Amino acid sequence: MSGGRWLCPAKVNLYLKILGRRQDGYHELVTVMQPLTLADELYWGPGPELTLECRHPEVPKGPDNLVWRAAQAFAAATGQELQIHLRLVKNIPVAAGLGGGSSDAAATLLALNEGAGNPLDLAALSQLGAALGADVPFFLQPGPAVGRGIGTDLAPLDLPPYWYVLFNPGVALSTRWVYAQLDPDTLARHGVPGRDTWDAQHPEAWVANDLETVTLRRYPELGEALEKIAQAGARTQGMSGSGPTLFGLFEEATFARAAAARLRPQFSGWLAVARGLTREGGLTGWENQAWII
């Protein structure tokens, strides 16, 4: 295994409907996800043993990191002895609802599999990924998708290359905590309706997230931020995953970047613009195309 570089895209949840809690502790859900040109970067090369380097202060360097765990899972599944050094460059905010850790894990599986001559097919990689995290299988396949079950039952979805203004206020938020606070009765009364089709030309008709009932109640300032994003001209807006990252959806890059420039003085957190990836473009042939404002 010689070495190389892999891009690990972020994602947004455009739609997230919680259907109920399963006996295994997971939640049954329906979600629409689109990968983004905002990406972490994974580099690998030969080493005396498995090692992981990352300069981000909040990212663990050993078995608590999903990259490390993905590498160990691949080695166990294939019998490979990993003599490899991995270096992770974090561009996606940590614990942001953008899937950075899951994307890093998926990239590790894809990179190691390619470097070893592709001993595992997509189904086997997806099984390994699902054991690491519910979002990991999504990042193994190019393009937007509808996720069902716990999010691992994926069906491709055609979406245009929407442009996104992304805002992360930097508040600490645990995904486990958000799901634990869900009130089934509240969801039944106020949850977004279930859907089977998504009109790509009218995302404002269906973009929604049940987890906002928890996150925005805990951080009401996020609701105020969503209003500012709407006032900046977004076609629609929402929260990705369990948050705290918010997004505004735009049809063109010029609109998104102009809105971000107007919003920058109003927000003290991380603010960026990125493009949504399409099924035609896949997860190759693009660069880390995002602008931190």
C-alpha positions as CSV (number, residue, x, y, z in Angstrom):
1,M,0.0,0.0,0.0
2,S,1.8,3.1,-1.3
3,G,-0.1,6.2,-0.1
4,G,-2.5,8.9,-1.3
5,R,-5.2,11.4,-0.3
6,W,-8.9,11.1,0.1
7,L,-11.5,13.8,0.5
8,C,-14.1,13.3,3.2
9,P,-17.2,15.4,2.4
10,A,-19.6,16.9,5.0
11,K,-23.3,16.4,4.5
12,V,-26.6,18.2,5.4
13,N,-29.8,16.6,6.4
14,L,-32.4,18.4,4.4
15,Y,-35.2,16.3,5.9
16,L,-35.2,14.3,9.1
17,K,-38.4,12.7,10.4
18,I,-38.3,10.6,13.6
19,L,-40.8,7.7,13.4
20,G,-40.1,6.2,16.8
21,R,-37.7,4.5,19.2
22,R,-36.5,0.9,18.4
23,Q,-35.9,-1.8,21.0
24,D,-32.2,-1.7,20.3
25,G,-32.1,2.0,21.4
26,Y,-31.8,3.5,17.9
27,H,-34.5,5.6,16.4
28,E,-36.5,4.7,13.2
29,L,-36.3,7.6,10.8
30,V,-36.5,9.0,7.3
31,T,-33.9,11.4,6.2
32,V,-32.7,13.2,3.0
33,M,-29.0,13.9,2.9
34,Q,-26.7,15.7,0.4
35,P,-22.9,15.6,0.6
36,L,-21.0,18.9,0.3
37,T,-17.8,20.2,-1.2
38,L,-16.7,21.1,2.4
39,A,-14.4,18.2,3.3
40,D,-11.9,16.8,5.7
41,E,-8.7,15.4,4.1
42,L,-7.3,12.0,4.8
43,Y,-3.7,11.2,3.8
44,W,-2.1,7.8,4.2
45,G,1.3,6.3,3.6
46,P,3.5,3.4,4.8
47,G,4.5,3.1,8.4
48,P,5.8,0.5,10.8
49,E,2.3,0.1,12.4
50,L,-1.1,1.8,12.4
51,T,-0.6,5.4,13.5
52,L,-2.9,8.4,13.3
53,E,-2.0,12.1,13.2
54,C,-4.4,15.0,13.6
55,R,-3.6,18.5,14.7
56,H,-7.1,19.4,15.7
57,P,-7.1,19.7,19.6
58,E,-10.6,18.2,20.0
59,V,-9.9,15.1,17.8
60,P,-8.6,11.9,19.6
61,K,-5.6,10.2,18.0
62,G,-6.2,6.6,19.0
63,P,-9.0,4.0,19.4
64,D,-11.6,6.7,20.2
65,N,-11.3,8.1,16.7
66,L,-13.6,6.7,14.0
67,V,-10.7,6.7,11.5
68,W,-8.7,4.4,13.8
69,R,-11.7,2.1,14.5
70,A,-12.5,1.9,10.7
71,A,-8.9,0.9,10.0
72,Q,-9.0,-1.8,12.7
73,A,-12.4,-3.0,11.4
74,F,-11.0,-3.3,7.8
75,A,-7.9,-5.2,9.1
76,A,-10.1,-7.6,11.0
77,A,-12.4,-8.2,8.1
78,T,-9.6,-8.8,5.5
79,G,-6.8,-10.2,7.6
80,Q,-4.6,-7.3,6.5
81,E,-1.7,-6.3,8.7
82,L,-1.9,-2.5,8.7
83,Q,1.5,-0.9,8.5
84,I,0.2,2.5,7.7
85,H,0.4,6.1,8.9
86,L,-2.8,8.1,8.6
87,R,-3.0,11.9,8.7
88,L,-6.4,13.6,9.1
89,V,-6.8,17.3,8.3
90,K,-10.1,18.6,9.8
91,N,-12.0,21.3,7.9
92,I,-15.4,20.2,9.0
93,P,-16.4,21.5,12.5
94,V,-16.4,18.8,15.2
95,A,-19.7,17.5,16.6
96,A,-21.6,19.8,14.3
97,G,-24.3,17.6,12.7
98,L,-22.4,17.6,9.4
99,G,-21.2,14.0,9.6
100,G,-17.5,14.7,9.7
101,G,-16.4,11.8,11.8
102,S,-18.6,9.4,9.8
103,S,-17.2,10.7,6.5
104,D,-13.7,10.3,7.8
105,A,-14.4,6.6,8.7
106,A,-16.0,5.9,5.3
107,A,-13.0,7.5,3.5
108,T,-10.7,5.2,5.6
109,L,-12.6,2.1,4.5
110,L,-12.6,3.2,0.9
111,A,-8.9,4.2,0.9
112,L,-7.7,1.0,2.6
113,N,-9.9,-1.2,0.4
114,E,-8.6,0.5,-2.8
115,G,-5.0,0.3,-1.6
116,A,-5.4,-3.4,-0.9
117,G,-6.8,-4.2,-4.3
118,N,-10.5,-4.0,-3.4
119,P,-11.0,-7.2,-1.5
120,L,-14.4,-6.0,-0.1
121,D,-17.4,-5.1,-2.2
122,L,-19.7,-2.2,-1.3
123,A,-22.1,-4.4,0.7
124,A,-19.3,-5.6,2.9
125,L,-17.9,-2.1,3.3
126,S,-21.4,-0.9,4.2
127,Q,-21.8,-3.6,6.8
128,L,-18.5,-2.5,8.4
129,G,-19.5,1.1,8.2
130,A,-22.9,0.6,9.8
131,A,-21.2,-1.0,12.8
132,L,-19.1,2.2,13.2
133,G,-22.0,4.6,12.9
134,A,-25.4,5.0,11.1
135,D,-24.1,7.8,8.8
136,V,-21.0,5.9,7.6
137,P,-22.7,3.9,4.8
138,F,-24.1,7.1,3.2
139,F,-20.5,8.4,2.6
140,L,-19.5,5.2,0.9
141,Q,-21.8,6.0,-2.1
142,P,-21.7,9.1,-4.2
143,G,-24.5,11.6,-4.2
144,P,-27.7,12.5,-2.3
145,A,-29.8,9.8,-0.8
146,V,-32.9,9.0,1.2
147,G,-32.0,7.0,4.4
148,R,-34.5,4.9,6.2
149,G,-34.4,2.5,9.2
150,I,-31.6,4.0,11.3
151,G,-30.4,5.8,8.2
152,T,-28.5,2.9,6.7
153,D,-31.2,1.7,4.3
154,L,-30.2,4.0,1.4
155,A,-31.9,4.9,-1.9
156,P,-30.4,7.3,-4.4
157,L,-32.0,10.7,-4.9
158,D,-31.5,13.2,-7.7
159,L,-31.0,16.7,-6.3
160,P,-29.4,19.7,-8.0
161,P,-26.2,21.3,-6.9
162,Y,-27.8,23.5,-4.2
163,W,-25.5,26.0,-2.6
164,Y,-25.4,26.3,1.2
165,V,-24.5,29.0,3.7
166,L,-23.5,27.0,6.8
167,F,-23.4,28.5,10.3
168,N,-22.1,26.8,13.5
169,P,-22.2,28.8,16.7
170,G,-19.8,26.6,18.5
171,V,-22.1,25.4,21.3
172,A,-21.4,22.0,22.7
173,L,-24.2,19.6,21.8
174,S,-24.4,15.8,22.2
175,T,-26.3,13.9,19.6
176,R,-27.1,11.2,22.2
177,W,-28.5,13.9,24.5
178,V,-30.7,15.4,21.7
179,Y,-32.2,12.0,20.9
180,A,-32.8,11.3,24.6
181,Q,-34.8,14.5,24.9
182,L,-37.2,13.7,22.1
183,D,-40.8,13.8,23.3
184,P,-42.9,11.4,21.2
185,D,-46.1,13.2,22.0
186,T,-44.7,16.5,20.9
187,L,-43.5,14.9,17.6
188,A,-46.9,13.4,17.1
189,R,-48.5,16.9,17.4
190,H,-45.9,19.1,15.8
191,G,-43.6,16.8,13.9
192,V,-43.2,17.3,10.1
193,P,-45.4,15.0,8.0
194,G,-43.9,11.9,6.5
195,R,-43.1,12.1,2.8
196,D,-42.3,9.6,0.0
197,T,-41.3,12.1,-2.7
198,W,-39.1,15.2,-2.6
199,D,-39.6,17.9,-5.3
200,A,-36.1,19.1,-6.1
201,Q,-37.4,22.3,-7.6
202,H,-39.3,23.3,-4.5
203,P,-37.2,22.4,-1.4
204,E,-39.0,25.0,0.6
205,A,-42.1,22.7,0.6
206,W,-40.4,19.8,2.4
207,V,-37.1,20.8,4.2
208,A,-37.7,20.1,7.9
209,N,-36.1,18.5,10.9
210,D,-37.8,16.9,13.9
211,L,-34.7,17.3,16.1
212,E,-35.2,21.1,16.0
213,T,-37.9,20.6,18.6
214,V,-35.1,19.8,21.1
215,T,-32.1,21.8,19.9
216,L,-33.9,25.1,19.3
217,R,-35.6,24.7,22.7
218,R,-32.2,24.3,24.4
219,Y,-30.7,27.1,22.3
220,P,-33.4,29.6,21.3
221,E,-30.7,31.9,19.8
222,L,-30.5,29.3,17.0
223,G,-34.1,30.0,16.1
224,E,-33.2,33.7,15.8
225,A,-30.3,32.8,13.6
226,L,-32.6,30.8,11.3
227,E,-34.7,33.9,10.9
228,K,-31.7,36.0,10.0
229,I,-30.7,33.4,7.4
230,A,-34.2,33.5,5.9
231,Q,-34.0,37.3,5.8
232,A,-30.7,37.1,3.9
233,G,-32.6,35.5,1.0
234,A,-32.3,31.8,1.5
235,R,-34.8,29.7,-0.6
236,T,-35.3,27.7,2.6
237,Q,-33.3,27.0,5.8
238,G,-33.0,24.5,8.6
239,M,-30.8,22.6,10.9
240,S,-28.5,19.6,9.9
241,G,-28.7,16.4,12.0
242,S,-28.9,17.1,15.7
243,G,-27.2,20.5,15.2
244,P,-26.0,22.9,16.1
245,T,-25.1,23.7,12.4
246,L,-27.7,25.6,10.6
247,F,-28.0,26.0,6.8
248,G,-29.5,28.3,4.3
249,L,-30.2,26.8,0.8
250,F,-29.5,28.9,-2.3
251,E,-29.8,28.2,-6.0
252,E,-26.6,29.9,-7.1
253,A,-23.1,30.5,-5.7
254,T,-23.3,34.3,-6.1
255,F,-26.5,34.5,-4.0
256,A,-25.0,32.2,-1.3
257,R,-21.8,34.2,-1.0
258,A,-23.5,37.5,-1.0
259,A,-25.8,36.3,1.8
260,A,-22.9,35.0,3.8
261,A,-21.2,38.4,3.5
262,R,-24.3,40.1,4.9
263,L,-24.6,37.6,7.7
264,R,-21.0,37.6,8.8
265,P,-21.3,40.8,10.9
266,Q,-24.3,39.3,12.7
267,F,-22.8,36.0,13.7
268,S,-19.8,35.3,15.9
269,G,-19.4,31.6,15.1
270,W,-18.1,29.6,12.1
271,L,-19.6,30.6,8.8
272,A,-19.0,29.0,5.4
273,V,-20.3,28.5,1.9
274,A,-20.3,25.1,0.1
275,R,-21.9,23.4,-2.8
276,G,-24.0,20.3,-2.7
277,L,-22.7,17.3,-4.6
278,T,-24.9,15.5,-7.1
279,R,-25.1,11.9,-8.2
280,E,-23.7,12.8,-11.6
281,G,-20.6,14.4,-10.1
282,G,-20.1,11.6,-7.5
283,L,-17.4,11.9,-4.8
284,T,-14.5,12.2,-7.2
285,G,-13.4,14.9,-9.6
286,W,-14.0,17.8,-7.3
287,E,-11.8,19.6,-4.8
288,N,-12.4,20.9,-1.3
289,Q,-14.5,23.7,-2.6
290,A,-15.8,25.7,0.3
291,W,-15.3,29.3,1.5
292,I,-14.9,30.1,5.2
293,I,-16.3,33.6,5.5
